[in-house]
């Protein structure tokens, strides 16, 4: 009898092991987002917010924390999912889910694009005689070839990268503290000015900067995809998602606060795209410039390669579900077992974009899609836990409502150019969807590949 029971147990399909606790999830989230997240965008934030970088980082943290609560709660409802597309589709309709998924696709495609731009600018700090165009083509070739070969980054490589960048961040903070200790001008409000400078503060500029600062937190929603491997997922996913936003926000605020103390707002940057390495040089000299530039370049390459593969995989999922022509987007290379067409296409889009837009505009366009998707998640959480809940409680109303309103406010404060490009992308998406489904009357278009893919 016992042997038969054992056989029945052994016949069950293997399941993922629930081995992660809430702190494992937070560590994972911080590694995915990267400890250096605010550094590449520091110069753009400073220019847009008139120097109030710390303020924009903290305001963006509040907005993302509300959205993180919605992500955590939706992960409780759909523990095997984890995307804004799924949440909006299930709570509203396939059409709204499709529109949300199309906005997500813009994020995926633009990540490798801005990585090419930033890595090219950083490389020019080492070899300024080499033209930007040459570096852009070189990084396009690197990102594309690595993903065509099918090389996978392991957890050990990710952990080593996080440890290295963490050490560089700590080194910078120590050097910045040493610089401030020896160069503190003693002016009134010196230590408060990074938060609020009455001479330059303008609410419109700060909100505009905050809409860009959201880029610092992109990736926190990835925690919700680990629901099946977490101990007590109903509590820990929510805790870790919010906790990751708070931890990243505090660390980022410390980094940019130290940078603003070292570099006065009135002092212009030689290149806003790589402004943080200029701050490092001022804090400790040329050696820290080299160390910081190299660390950020390595982190940028890792981010570019990973986001490039993610974009190609999302296009493959859309091809499989007939959201895009499956003959091209759903094809898999028979030898490498990778979506080769998508890898090459994403690379070409990123390369062309690197010659057409700036890093700052690329970041804003990316946030156009991210904020749109975040509004969808907040709306889904509001509908599920408050509007349709017979026991309506205030605690089910205010987090998703606050998340939706703050994301909408930041979305409106994106630049006109970002909104024009983003709106054009959304219009193209609606046209593509309408053509694929005969006016959305048949078929469900999906934005995800099955786990076995």
Secondary structure, DSSP 4 states (H G I P E B T S, - for coil): -HHHHHHHHHHSPP-----B-HHHHHHHHHHHH-TTHHHHTHHHHHHHTTT-HHHHHHHHHHHHHHHHHHHHHHHHHSTT---HHHHHHHHT-HHHHHHHHHHHHHHHHHHHHHHHHHHHHHHHHH-TTS-HHHHHHHHHHHHHHHHHHT----HHHHHHHHHHHHHHHHHHHHHHHHHHHHH----TTTTTTTT--TTT--HHHHHHHHHHHGGGGTTGGGGGGGGGGBTTHHHHHHHHHHHHHHHHHHHHHHHHHHHHHHS-TTSPPS-GGGHHHHHHHHHH-HHHHHHHHHHHHHHHHHHHHHHHHHHHHHHHHHHHTTSS-HHHHT---TTT-S-HHHHHHHHHHHHHHHHHS-HHHHHHHHHHHHHHHHHHHHHHHHIIIIIS-SS--HHHHHHHHHHHHHHHHHHHTS-HHHHHHHHHHHHHHHHHHHHHHTTTTS--------TT-
